[in-house]
């Protein structure tokens, strides 16, 4: 390589580096916008989510056998649930063979334990 070509080569290399960095910056800005959009959509979804029922009945695999009565926000609630009113929950706990969840203790919250 001749010495007079070196500055031109260096300039070309720097211009190439600039193009690569501009492309990388544009991609990073797209990623930032995508993340902002995802967060906004998530926030809208959370705001539109209906409130959980105050009480739920967890049912077994067949949908017939009752497993537990839970408070609506119980973290131990399974995926197969049916909403209950407070009266229905009291009735299920008091008259039916449905146990109270040992984690959220709906029987205590409903005033069924002494």
C-alpha positions as a Markdown table, in Angstrom:
| # | Residue | x | y | z |
|---|---|---|---|---|
| 1 | Unk | 0.0 | 0.0 | 0.0 |
| 2 | Unk | 1.3 | 3.4 | -0.9 |
| 3 | Unk | 1.4 | 6.2 | 1.8 |
| 4 | Unk | -0.7 | 8.6 | -0.3 |
| 5 | Unk | -3.5 | 6.0 | -0.4 |
| 6 | Unk | -3.6 | 5.7 | 3.4 |
| 7 | Unk | -5.6 | 8.9 | 4.2 |
| 8 | Unk | -8.2 | 8.0 | 1.6 |
| 9 | Unk | -8.5 | 4.5 | 2.9 |
| 10 | Unk | -8.8 | 5.7 | 6.4 |
| 11 | Unk | -11.5 | 8.2 | 5.4 |
| 12 | Unk | -13.4 | 5.4 | 3.5 |
| 13 | Unk | -13.1 | 3.2 | 6.6 |
| 14 | Unk | -14.4 | 5.9 | 8.9 |
| 15 | Unk | -17.3 | 6.7 | 6.5 |
| 16 | Unk | -18.1 | 3.0 | 6.4 |
| 17 | Unk | -18.0 | 2.9 | 10.3 |
| 18 | Unk | -20.4 | 5.9 | 10.4 |
| 19 | Unk | -22.9 | 4.1 | 8.1 |
| 20 | Unk | -22.8 | 1.0 | 10.2 |
| 21 | Unk | -23.2 | 3.0 | 13.4 |
| 22 | Unk | -26.1 | 5.0 | 11.9 |
| 23 | Unk | -27.8 | 1.7 | 10.9 |
| 24 | Unk | -27.2 | 0.3 | 14.4 |
| 25 | Unk | -28.6 | 3.5 | 16.0 |
| 26 | Unk | -31.7 | 3.3 | 13.8 |
| 27 | Unk | -32.2 | -0.3 | 14.8 |
| 28 | Unk | -31.8 | 0.5 | 18.5 |
| 29 | Unk | -34.3 | 3.4 | 18.1 |
| 30 | Unk | -36.8 | 0.9 | 16.5 |
| 31 | Unk | -36.3 | -1.4 | 19.4 |
| 32 | Unk | -37.0 | 1.4 | 21.8 |
| 33 | Unk | -40.2 | 2.4 | 20.0 |
| 34 | Unk | -41.3 | -1.2 | 19.9 |
| 35 | Unk | -40.7 | -1.6 | 23.7 |
| 36 | Unk | -42.6 | 1.7 | 24.3 |
| 37 | Unk | -45.5 | 0.3 | 22.2 |
| 38 | Unk | -45.5 | -3.0 | 24.0 |
| 39 | Unk | -45.5 | -1.3 | 27.4 |
| 40 | Unk | -48.3 | 1.0 | 26.4 |
| 41 | Unk | -50.3 | -2.0 | 25.1 |
| 42 | Unk | -49.7 | -3.8 | 28.3 |
| 43 | Unk | -50.8 | -0.9 | 30.4 |
| 44 | Unk | -54.0 | -0.5 | 28.3 |
| 45 | Unk | -54.7 | -4.2 | 28.8 |
| 46 | Unk | -54.1 | -4.0 | 32.5 |
| 47 | Unk | -56.4 | -1.0 | 32.8 |
| 48 | Unk | -59.1 | -2.8 | 30.8 |
| 49 | Unk | -58.9 | -6.1 | 32.8 |
| 50 | Unk | -62.0 | -6.7 | 34.7 |
| 51 | Unk | -61.8 | -6.9 | 38.5 |
| 52 | Unk | -61.5 | -10.5 | 39.8 |
| 53 | Unk | -64.7 | -11.8 | 41.4 |
| 54 | Unk | -64.7 | -11.4 | 45.2 |
| 55 | Unk | -65.1 | -15.2 | 45.7 |
| 56 | Unk | -64.4 | -18.1 | 43.5 |
| 57 | Unk | -65.1 | -21.8 | 43.5 |
| 58 | Unk | -62.2 | -24.0 | 42.2 |
| 59 | Unk | -63.5 | -27.1 | 40.4 |
| 60 | Unk | -61.8 | -30.4 | 39.5 |
| 61 | Unk | -60.9 | -31.7 | 36.1 |
| 62 | Unk | -64.4 | -32.9 | 35.3 |
| 63 | Unk | -65.9 | -29.6 | 36.3 |
| 64 | Unk | -68.2 | -31.3 | 38.8 |
| 65 | Unk | -66.2 | -31.8 | 41.9 |
| 66 | Unk | -65.5 | -28.7 | 44.0 |
| 67 | Unk | -61.9 | -28.4 | 45.2 |
| 68 | Unk | -61.8 | -25.1 | 47.2 |
| 69 | Unk | -63.5 | -21.9 | 47.8 |
| 70 | Unk | -61.0 | -19.0 | 47.4 |
| 71 | Unk | -61.0 | -15.3 | 47.9 |
| 72 | Unk | -61.0 | -13.7 | 44.5 |
| 73 | Unk | -57.3 | -12.6 | 44.5 |
| 74 | Unk | -55.9 | -15.8 | 45.9 |
| 75 | Unk | -52.6 | -16.7 | 44.3 |
| 76 | Unk | -53.4 | -20.4 | 44.8 |
| 77 | Unk | -56.5 | -20.3 | 42.7 |
| 78 | Unk | -56.3 | -22.9 | 39.8 |
| 79 | Unk | -57.4 | -22.2 | 36.3 |
| 80 | Unk | -60.8 | -23.9 | 36.6 |
| 81 | Unk | -62.9 | -21.5 | 38.6 |
| 82 | Unk | -66.4 | -20.1 | 38.8 |
| 83 | Unk | -67.3 | -16.8 | 40.3 |
| 84 | Unk | -69.4 | -16.8 | 43.5 |
| 85 | Unk | -71.3 | -14.2 | 45.5 |
| 86 | Unk | -70.5 | -13.9 | 49.2 |
| 87 | Unk | -73.8 | -15.8 | 50.0 |
| 88 | Unk | -72.9 | -18.6 | 47.6 |
| 89 | Unk | -69.4 | -18.8 | 49.1 |
| 90 | Unk | -70.8 | -19.0 | 52.6 |
| 91 | Unk | -73.3 | -21.6 | 51.6 |
| 92 | Unk | -70.6 | -23.7 | 49.8 |
| 93 | Unk | -68.4 | -23.5 | 52.9 |
| 94 | Unk | -71.1 | -24.0 | 55.5 |
| 95 | Unk | -73.5 | -26.5 | 53.9 |
| 96 | Unk | -71.5 | -28.1 | 51.1 |
| 97 | Unk | -68.5 | -30.4 | 51.3 |
| 98 | Unk | -66.2 | -27.7 | 49.9 |
| 99 | Unk | -63.2 | -26.8 | 52.0 |
| 100 | Unk | -61.8 | -23.3 | 52.4 |
| 101 | Unk | -58.5 | -22.6 | 50.8 |
| 102 | Unk | -55.8 | -22.8 | 53.5 |
| 103 | Unk | -53.9 | -19.9 | 52.0 |
| 104 | Unk | -56.5 | -17.1 | 51.6 |
| 105 | Unk | -58.9 | -18.4 | 54.3 |
| 106 | Unk | -62.2 | -17.3 | 52.8 |
| 107 | Unk | -64.0 | -18.8 | 55.8 |
| 108 | Unk | -62.4 | -16.3 | 58.1 |
| 109 | Unk | -63.1 | -13.4 | 55.8 |
| 110 | Unk | -66.7 | -14.5 | 55.5 |
| 111 | Unk | -67.1 | -14.7 | 59.3 |
| 112 | Unk | -67.6 | -18.5 | 59.4 |
| 113 | Unk | -64.8 | -19.3 | 61.8 |
| 114 | Unk | -65.0 | -18.5 | 65.5 |
